[in-house]
Each structure stands twice: as C-alpha cells, then as structure tokens.
C-alpha cells in the first residue's frame, strides 16, 4: 500500500494522480500534479489537500 491514496513516486518526487471521468469530455484520461517533494510526510499532507479540493471542482465542471 502507498503512503496515501492517489500518490505515486516518480523518480525521487511524489505526484498526485486522478482519473478524469469520460463524461467530462477531456482529451486526457488522467490529471497528474507534481507535489514537488521527496518527503513522504509532506506528500501525504499535500495529497489530502488536493483530494478534498478536487471533488467540488469535478462536480462543477460536469454539471
């Protein structure tokens, strides 16, 4: 199990990645954001913030 949901390590830096639902009609299937840190504790904190903020934005776009 990873350090947090939707967090992946690419090289030495953690990234946050979510799948974009097809109903939005976006060209890309995933949204990927570099967390800009190699520290697992910082990545965990930033991923929580991104995850909470992602859901309202997604519902606003699809409405």
PDB file of N, CA, C and O in Angstrom:
ATOM      1  N   UNK A   1       0.837  -1.178   0.000  1.00  0.00           N
ATOM      2  CA  UNK A   1       0.000   0.000   0.000  1.00  0.00           C
ATOM      3  C   UNK A   1       0.879   1.237   0.000  1.00  0.00           C
ATOM      4  O   UNK A   1       1.925   1.254   0.649  1.00  0.00           O
ATOM      5  N   UNK A   2       0.467   2.277  -0.724  1.00  0.00           N
ATOM      6  CA  UNK A   2       1.230   3.513  -0.828  1.00  0.00           C
ATOM      7  C   UNK A   2       1.127   4.370   0.417  1.00  0.00           C
ATOM      8  O   UNK A   2       0.501   3.986   1.405  1.00  0.00           O
ATOM      9  N   UNK A   3       1.738   5.513   0.356  1.00  0.00           N
ATOM     10  CA  UNK A   3       1.733   6.407   1.509  1.00  0.00           C
ATOM     11  C   UNK A   3       0.400   7.127   1.653  1.00  0.00           C
ATOM     12  O   UNK A   3       0.031   7.511   2.763  1.00  0.00           O
ATOM     13  N   UNK A   4      -0.335   7.320   0.551  1.00  0.00           N
ATOM     14  CA  UNK A   4      -1.655   7.962   0.564  1.00  0.00           C
ATOM     15  C   UNK A   4      -2.376   7.583  -0.726  1.00  0.00           C
ATOM     16  O   UNK A   4      -1.754   7.139  -1.691  1.00  0.00           O
ATOM     17  N   UNK A   5      -3.691   7.764  -0.730  1.00  0.00           N
ATOM     18  CA  UNK A   5      -4.459   7.493  -1.942  1.00  0.00           C
ATOM     19  C   UNK A   5      -4.048   8.460  -3.036  1.00  0.00           C
ATOM     20  O   UNK A   5      -3.842   9.646  -2.782  1.00  0.00           O
ATOM     21  N   UNK A   6      -3.929   7.953  -4.243  1.00  0.00           N
ATOM     22  CA  UNK A   6      -3.645   8.734  -5.446  1.00  0.00           C
ATOM     23  C   UNK A   6      -2.232   9.300  -5.496  1.00  0.00           C
ATOM     24  O   UNK A   6      -1.960  10.166  -6.328  1.00  0.00           O
ATOM     25  N   UNK A   7      -1.329   8.848  -4.643  1.00  0.00           N
ATOM     26  CA  UNK A   7       0.049   9.356  -4.623  1.00  0.00           C
ATOM     27  C   UNK A   7       0.974   8.281  -5.168  1.00  0.00           C
ATOM     28  O   UNK A   7       0.920   7.118  -4.766  1.00  0.00           O
ATOM     29  N   UNK A   8       1.824   8.706  -6.097  1.00  0.00           N
ATOM     30  CA  UNK A   8       2.779   7.811  -6.718  1.00  0.00           C
ATOM     31  C   UNK A   8       4.143   8.464  -6.684  1.00  0.00           C
ATOM     32  O   UNK A   8       4.257   9.690  -6.685  1.00  0.00           O
ATOM     33  N   UNK A   9       5.165   7.650  -6.654  1.00  0.00           N
ATOM     34  CA  UNK A   9       6.523   8.176  -6.662  1.00  0.00           C
ATOM     35  C   UNK A   9       7.111   7.998  -8.049  1.00  0.00           C
ATOM     36  O   UNK A   9       7.181   6.884  -8.568  1.00  0.00           O
ATOM     37  N   UNK A  10       7.530   9.099  -8.641  1.00  0.00           N
ATOM     38  CA  UNK A  10       8.163   9.097  -9.962  1.00  0.00           C
ATOM     39  C   UNK A  10       9.566   9.638  -9.772  1.00  0.00           C
ATOM     40  O   UNK A  10       9.755  10.797  -9.403  1.00  0.00           O
ATOM     41  N   UNK A  11      10.535   8.793 -10.026  1.00  0.00           N
ATOM     42  CA  UNK A  11      11.944   9.115  -9.742  1.00  0.00           C
ATOM     43  C   UNK A  11      12.045   9.376  -8.240  1.00  0.00           C
ATOM     44  O   UNK A  11      11.783   8.469  -7.451  1.00  0.00           O
ATOM     45  N   UNK A  12      12.408  10.558  -7.832  1.00  0.00           N
ATOM     46  CA  UNK A  12      12.535  10.844  -6.400  1.00  0.00           C
ATOM     47  C   UNK A  12      11.425  11.762  -5.901  1.00  0.00           C
ATOM     48  O   UNK A  12      11.404  12.119  -4.723  1.00  0.00           O
ATOM     49  N   UNK A  13      10.497  12.152  -6.786  1.00  0.00           N
ATOM     50  CA  UNK A  13       9.463  13.123  -6.440  1.00  0.00           C
ATOM     51  C   UNK A  13       8.097  12.439  -6.433  1.00  0.00           C
ATOM     52  O   UNK A  13       7.811  11.597  -7.284  1.00  0.00           O
ATOM     53  N   UNK A  14       7.257  12.810  -5.463  1.00  0.00           N
ATOM     54  CA  UNK A  14       5.903  12.279  -5.376  1.00  0.00           C
ATOM     55  C   UNK A  14       4.960  13.081  -6.271  1.00  0.00           C
ATOM     56  O   UNK A  14       5.090  14.297  -6.406  1.00  0.00           O
ATOM     57  N   UNK A  15       4.005  12.366  -6.880  1.00  0.00           N
ATOM     58  CA  UNK A  15       2.983  13.003  -7.696  1.00  0.00           C
ATOM     59  C   UNK A  15       1.615  12.544  -7.233  1.00  0.00           C
ATOM     60  O   UNK A  15       1.476  11.467  -6.654  1.00  0.00           O
ATOM     61  N   UNK A  16       0.619  13.351  -7.484  1.00  0.00           N
ATOM     62  CA  UNK A  16      -0.777  13.049  -7.187  1.00  0.00           C
ATOM     63  C   UNK A  16      -1.472  12.852  -8.524  1.00  0.00           C
ATOM     64  O   UNK A  16      -1.368  13.706  -9.404  1.00  0.00           O
ATOM     65  N   UNK A  17      -2.176  11.744  -8.690  1.00  0.00           N
ATOM     66  CA  UNK A  17      -2.778  11.417  -9.969  1.00  0.00           C
ATOM     67  C   UNK A  17      -4.196  10.911  -9.775  1.00  0.00           C
ATOM     68  O   UNK A  17      -4.459  10.039  -8.947  1.00  0.00           O
ATOM     69  N   UNK A  18      -5.116  11.487 -10.570  1.00  0.00           N
ATOM     70  CA  UNK A  18      -6.518  11.049 -10.542  1.00  0.00           C
ATOM     71  C   UNK A  18      -7.008  10.809 -11.953  1.00  0.00           C
ATOM     72  O   UNK A  18      -6.576  11.474 -12.894  1.00  0.00           O
ATOM     73  N   UNK A  19      -7.901   9.866 -12.092  1.00  0.00           N
ATOM     74  CA  UNK A  19      -8.546   9.601 -13.374  1.00  0.00           C
ATOM     75  C   UNK A  19      -9.675  10.605 -13.560  1.00  0.00           C
ATOM     76  O   UNK A  19     -10.409  10.903 -12.617  1.00  0.00           O
ATOM     77  N   UNK A  20      -9.813  11.126 -14.774  1.00  0.00           N
ATOM     78  CA  UNK A  20     -10.895  12.050 -15.094  1.00  0.00           C
ATOM     79  C   UNK A  20     -12.021  11.250 -15.741  1.00  0.00           C
ATOM     80  O   UNK A  20     -11.782  10.518 -16.701  1.00  0.00           O
ATOM     81  N   UNK A  21     -13.242  11.379 -15.230  1.00  0.00           N
ATOM     82  CA  UNK A  21     -14.357  10.630 -15.818  1.00  0.00           C
ATOM     83  C   UNK A  21     -14.578  11.008 -17.282  1.00  0.00           C
ATOM     84  O   UNK A  21     -14.372  12.160 -17.664  1.00  0.00           O
ATOM     85  N   UNK A  22     -14.996  10.047 -18.097  1.00  0.00           N
ATOM     86  CA  UNK A  22     -15.177  10.286 -19.526  1.00  0.00           C
ATOM     87  C   UNK A  22     -16.333  11.227 -19.809  1.00  0.00           C
ATOM     88  O   UNK A  22     -16.374  11.812 -20.892  1.00  0.00           O
ATOM     89  N   UNK A  23     -17.261  11.401 -18.903  1.00  0.00           N
ATOM     90  CA  UNK A  23     -18.411  12.270 -19.140  1.00  0.00           C
ATOM     91  C   UNK A  23     -18.016  13.742 -19.256  1.00  0.00           C
ATOM     92  O   UNK A  23     -18.796  14.550 -19.760  1.00  0.00           O
ATOM     93  N   UNK A  24     -16.825  14.098 -18.799  1.00  0.00           N
ATOM     94  CA  UNK A  24     -16.375  15.479 -18.883  1.00  0.00           C
ATOM     95  C   UNK A  24     -15.929  15.817 -20.305  1.00  0.00           C
ATOM     96  O   UNK A  24     -15.972  16.981 -20.703  1.00  0.00           O
ATOM     97  N   UNK A  25     -15.511  14.838 -21.056  1.00  0.00           N
ATOM     98  CA  UNK A  25     -15.120  15.053 -22.444  1.00  0.00           C
ATOM     99  C   UNK A  25     -13.757  15.699 -22.587  1.00  0.00           C
ATOM    100  O   UNK A  25     -13.543  16.512 -23.487  1.00  0.00           O
ATOM    101  N   UNK A  26     -12.855  15.353 -21.729  1.00  0.00           N
ATOM    102  CA  UNK A  26     -11.499  15.894 -21.768  1.00  0.00           C
ATOM    103  C   UNK A  26     -10.624  14.970 -22.611  1.00  0.00           C
ATOM    104  O   UNK A  26     -10.869  13.765 -22.675  1.00  0.00           O
ATOM    105  N   UNK A  27      -9.597  15.538 -23.262  1.00  0.00           N
ATOM    106  CA  UNK A  27      -8.698  14.724 -24.078  1.00  0.00           C
ATOM    107  C   UNK A  27      -7.858  13.767 -23.235  1.00  0.00           C
ATOM    108  O   UNK A  27      -7.574  12.647 -23.658  1.00  0.00           O
ATOM    109  N   UNK A  28      -7.465  14.207 -22.056  1.00  0.00           N
ATOM    110  CA  UNK A  28      -6.617  13.395 -21.189  1.00  0.00           C
ATOM    111  C   UNK A  28      -7.474  12.539 -20.275  1.00  0.00           C
ATOM    112  O   UNK A  28      -8.559  12.954 -19.866  1.00  0.00           O
ATOM    113  N   UNK A  29      -6.996  11.352 -19.953  1.00  0.00           N
ATOM    114  CA  UNK A  29      -7.731  10.469 -19.052  1.00  0.00           C
ATOM    115  C   UNK A  29      -7.318  10.637 -17.599  1.00  0.00           C
ATOM    116  O   UNK A  29      -8.020  10.181 -16.696  1.00  0.00           O
ATOM    117  N   UNK A  30      -6.168  11.298 -17.364  1.00  0.00           N
ATOM    118  CA  UNK A  30      -5.667  11.459 -16.015  1.00  0.00           C
ATOM    119  C   UNK A  30      -5.221  12.902 -15.781  1.00  0.00           C
ATOM    120  O   UNK A  30      -4.761  13.590 -16.693  1.00  0.00           O
ATOM    121  N   UNK A  31      -5.369  13.324 -14.559  1.00  0.00           N
ATOM    122  CA  UNK A  31      -4.829  14.603 -14.121  1.00  0.00           C
ATOM    123  C   UNK A  31      -3.675  14.272 -13.195  1.00  0.00           C
ATOM    124  O   UNK A  31      -3.864  13.574 -12.199  1.00  0.00           O
ATOM    125  N   UNK A  32      -2.495  14.756 -13.504  1.00  0.00           N
ATOM    126  CA  UNK A  32      -1.316  14.463 -12.702  1.00  0.00           C
ATOM    127  C   UNK A  32      -0.668  15.756 -12.267  1.00  0.00           C
ATOM    128  O   UNK A  32      -0.424  16.647 -13.081  1.00  0.00           O
ATOM    129  N   UNK A  33      -0.387  15.856 -10.958  1.00  0.00           N
ATOM    130  CA  UNK A  33       0.223  17.057 -10.387  1.00  0.00           C
ATOM    131  C   UNK A  33       1.458  16.641  -9.607  1.00  0.00           C
ATOM    132  O   UNK A  33       1.394  15.754  -8.755  1.00  0.00           O
ATOM    133  N   UNK A  34       2.571  17.278  -9.896  1.00  0.00           N
ATOM    134  CA  UNK A  34       3.781  17.020  -9.123  1.00  0.00           C
ATOM    135  C   UNK A  34       3.626  17.677  -7.760  1.00  0.00           C
ATOM    136  O   UNK A  34       3.266  18.851  -7.674  1.00  0.00           O
ATOM    137  N   UNK A  35       3.891  16.938  -6.708  1.00  0.00           N
ATOM    138  CA  UNK A  35       3.818  17.501  -5.365  1.00  0.00           C
ATOM    139  C   UNK A  35       5.101  18.238  -5.006  1.00  0.00           C
ATOM    140  O   UNK A  35       5.148  18.952  -4.004  1.00  0.00           O
ATOM    141  N   UNK A  36       6.124  18.071  -5.803  1.00  0.00           N
ATOM    142  CA  UNK A  36       7.363  18.817  -5.635  1.00  0.00           C
ATOM    143  C   UNK A  36       8.126  18.498  -4.370  1.00  0.00           C
ATOM    144  O   UNK A  36       8.848  19.345  -3.844  1.00  0.00           O
ATOM    145  N   UNK A  37       7.971  17.288  -3.883  1.00  0.00           N
ATOM    146  CA  UNK A  37       8.665  16.904  -2.659  1.00  0.00           C
ATOM    147  C   UNK A  37       9.092  15.445  -2.728  1.00  0.00           C
ATOM    148  O   UNK A  37       8.464  14.626  -3.400  1.00  0.00           O
ATOM    149  N   UNK A  38      10.161  15.141  -2.027  1.00  0.00           N
ATOM    150  CA  UNK A  38      10.608  13.762  -1.884  1.00  0.00           C
ATOM    151  C   UNK A  38      10.300  13.246  -0.486  1.00  0.00           C
ATOM    152  O   UNK A  38      10.592  12.094  -0.165  1.00  0.00           O
ATOM    153  N   UNK A  39       9.712  14.097   0.341  1.00  0.00           N
ATOM    154  CA  UNK A  39       9.378  13.743   1.733  1.00  0.00           C
ATOM    155  C   UNK A  39       7.997  13.079   1.775  1.00  0.00           C
ATOM    156  O   UNK A  39       7.015  13.691   1.355  1.00  0.00           O
ATOM    157  N   UNK A  40       7.902  11.848   2.270  1.00  0.00           N
ATOM    158  CA  UNK A  40       6.606  11.169   2.316  1.00  0.00           C
ATOM    159  C   UNK A  40       5.566  11.886   3.186  1.00  0.00           C
ATOM    160  O   UNK A  40       4.384  11.894   2.844  1.00  0.00           O
ATOM    161  N   UNK A  41       5.981  12.475   4.285  1.00  0.00           N
ATOM    162  CA  UNK A  41       5.031  13.162   5.172  1.00  0.00           C
ATOM    163  C   UNK A  41       4.431  14.392   4.488  1.00  0.00           C
ATOM    164  O   UNK A  41       3.234  14.652   4.610  1.00  0.00           O
ATOM    165  N   UNK A  42       5.257  15.137   3.778  1.00  0.00           N
ATOM    166  CA  UNK A  42       4.767  16.310   3.058  1.00  0.00           C
ATOM    167  C   UNK A  42       3.860  15.889   1.907  1.00  0.00           C
ATOM    168  O   UNK A  42       2.831  16.523   1.671  1.00  0.00           O
ATOM    169  N   UNK A  43       4.221  14.841   1.198  1.00  0.00           N
ATOM    170  CA  UNK A  43       3.405  14.329   0.100  1.00  0.00           C
ATOM    171  C   UNK A  43       2.046  13.875   0.609  1.00  0.00           C
ATOM    172  O   UNK A  43       1.032  14.129  -0.040  1.00  0.00           O
ATOM    173  N   UNK A  44       2.006  13.221   1.739  1.00  0.00           N
ATOM    174  CA  UNK A  44       0.752  12.756   2.329  1.00  0.00           C
ATOM    175  C   UNK A  44      -0.163  13.939   2.657  1.00  0.00           C
ATOM    176  O   UNK A  44      -1.366  13.887   2.404  1.00  0.00           O
ATOM    177  N   UNK A  45       0.411  14.998   3.218  1.00  0.00           N
ATOM    178  CA  UNK A  45      -0.370  16.182   3.598  1.00  0.00           C
ATOM    179  C   UNK A  45      -0.902  16.885   2.348  1.00  0.00           C
ATOM    180  O   UNK A  45      -2.081  17.236   2.290  1.00  0.00           O
ATOM    181  N   UNK A  46      -0.047  17.088   1.356  1.00  0.00           N
ATOM    182  CA  UNK A  46      -0.465  17.759   0.130  1.00  0.00           C
ATOM    183  C   UNK A  46      -1.504  16.943  -0.644  1.00  0.00           C
ATOM    184  O   UNK A  46      -2.421  17.512  -1.237  1.00  0.00           O
ATOM    185  N   UNK A  47      -1.367  15.631  -0.643  1.00  0.00           N
ATOM    186  CA  UNK A  47      -2.325  14.775  -1.337  1.00  0.00           C
ATOM    187  C   UNK A  47      -3.707  14.880  -0.711  1.00  0.00           C
ATOM    188  O   UNK A  47      -4.711  14.872  -1.422  1.00  0.00           O
ATOM    189  N   UNK A  48      -3.767  14.977   0.602  1.00  0.00           N
ATOM    190  CA  UNK A  48      -5.048  15.151   1.280  1.00  0.00           C
ATOM    191  C   UNK A  48      -5.726  16.443   0.870  1.00  0.00           C
ATOM    192  O   UNK A  48      -6.935  16.472   0.639  1.00  0.00           O
ATOM    193  N   UNK A  49      -4.952  17.507   0.781  1.00  0.00           N
ATOM    194  CA  UNK A  49      -5.495  18.805   0.368  1.00  0.00           C
ATOM    195  C   UNK A  49      -6.007  18.739  -1.065  1.00  0.00           C
ATOM    196  O   UNK A  49      -7.107  19.211  -1.350  1.00  0.00           O
ATOM    197  N   UNK A  50      -5.232  18.168  -1.954  1.00  0.00           N
ATOM    198  CA  UNK A  50      -5.646  18.057  -3.356  1.00  0.00           C
ATOM    199  C   UNK A  50      -6.884  17.182  -3.524  1.00  0.00           C
ATOM    200  O   UNK A  50      -7.770  17.511  -4.314  1.00  0.00           O
ATOM    201  N   UNK A  51      -6.953  16.097  -2.807  1.00  0.00           N
ATOM    202  CA  UNK A  51      -8.090  15.185  -2.926  1.00  0.00           C
ATOM    203  C   UNK A  51      -9.377  15.861  -2.485  1.00  0.00           C
ATOM    204  O   UNK A  51     -10.407  15.724  -3.145  1.00  0.00           O
ATOM    205  N   UNK A  52      -9.328  16.580  -1.391  1.00  0.00           N
ATOM    206  CA  UNK A  52     -10.517  17.276  -0.889  1.00  0.00           C
ATOM    207  C   UNK A  52     -10.951  18.369  -1.860  1.00  0.00           C
ATOM    208  O   UNK A  52     -12.146  18.539  -2.098  1.00  0.00           O
ATOM    209  N   UNK A  53     -10.013  19.103  -2.417  1.00  0.00           N
ATOM    210  CA  UNK A  53     -10.342  20.194  -3.331  1.00  0.00           C
ATOM    211  C   UNK A  53     -10.733  19.712  -4.725  1.00  0.00           C
ATOM    212  O   UNK A  53     -11.383  20.455  -5.461  1.00  0.00           O
ATOM    213  N   UNK A  54     -10.367  18.513  -5.106  1.00  0.00           N
ATOM    214  CA  UNK A  54     -10.644  18.006  -6.443  1.00  0.00           C
ATOM    215  C   UNK A  54     -12.117  17.697  -6.656  1.00  0.00           C
ATOM    216  O   UNK A  54     -12.644  17.974  -7.734  1.00  0.00           O
ATOM    217  N   UNK A  55     -12.794  17.138  -5.674  1.00  0.00           N
ATOM    218  CA  UNK A  55     -14.175  16.703  -5.849  1.00  0.00           C
ATOM    219  C   UNK A  55     -15.145  17.853  -6.149  1.00  0.00           C
ATOM    220  O   UNK A  55     -15.952  17.698  -7.065  1.00  0.00           O
ATOM    221  N   UNK A  56     -15.128  18.985  -5.452  1.00  0.00           N
ATOM    222  CA  UNK A  56     -16.037  20.078  -5.822  1.00  0.00           C
ATOM    223  C   UNK A  56     -15.755  20.633  -7.218  1.00  0.00           C
ATOM    224  O   UNK A  56     -16.689  20.993  -7.935  1.00  0.00           O
ATOM    225  N   UNK A  57     -14.493  20.707  -7.609  1.00  0.00           N
ATOM    226  CA  UNK A  57     -14.141  21.198  -8.934  1.00  0.00           C
ATOM    227  C   UNK A  57     -14.669  20.262 -10.012  1.00  0.00           C
ATOM    228  O   UNK A  57     -15.152  20.713 -11.051  1.00  0.00           O
ATOM    229  N   UNK A  58     -14.579  18.973  -9.769  1.00  0.00           N
ATOM    230  CA  UNK A  58     -15.042  17.991 -10.738  1.00  0.00           C
ATOM    231  C   UNK A  58     -16.548  18.081 -10.923  1.00  0.00           C
ATOM    232  O   UNK A  58     -17.029  18.014 -12.055  1.00  0.00           O
ATOM    233  N   UNK A  59     -17.301  18.230  -9.849  1.00  0.00           N
ATOM    234  CA  UNK A  59     -18.758  18.307  -9.957  1.00  0.00           C
ATOM    235  C   UNK A  59     -19.195  19.603 -10.617  1.00  0.00           C
ATOM    236  O   UNK A  59     -20.231  19.636 -11.281  1.00  0.00           O
ATOM    237  N   UNK A  60     -18.417  20.684 -10.445  1.00  0.00           N
ATOM    238  CA  UNK A  60     -18.754  21.959 -11.072  1.00  0.00           C
ATOM    239  C   UNK A  60     -18.561  21.865 -12.597  1.00  0.00           C
ATOM    240  O   UNK A  60     -19.349  22.438 -13.350  1.00  0.00           O
ATOM    241  N   UNK A  61     -17.545  21.164 -13.048  1.00  0.00           N
ATOM    242  CA  UNK A  61     -17.257  21.041 -14.479  1.00  0.00           C
ATOM    243  C   UNK A  61     -18.278  20.143 -15.157  1.00  0.00           C
ATOM    244  O   UNK A  61     -18.696  20.423 -16.280  1.00  0.00           O
ATOM    245  N   UNK A  62     -18.680  19.081 -14.503  1.00  0.00           N
ATOM    246  CA  UNK A  62     -19.577  18.111 -15.137  1.00  0.00           C
ATOM    247  C   UNK A  62     -21.024  18.521 -15.099  1.00  0.00           C
ATOM    248  O   UNK A  62     -21.845  17.895 -15.770  1.00  0.00           O
ATOM    249  N   UNK A  63     -21.381  19.544 -14.344  1.00  0.00           N
ATOM    250  CA  UNK A  63     -22.793  19.961 -14.226  1.00  0.00           C
ATOM    251  C   UNK A  63     -23.247  20.742 -15.428  1.00  0.00           C
ATOM    252  O   UNK A  63     -24.402  21.165 -15.490  1.00  0.00           O
TER     253      UNK A  63
END
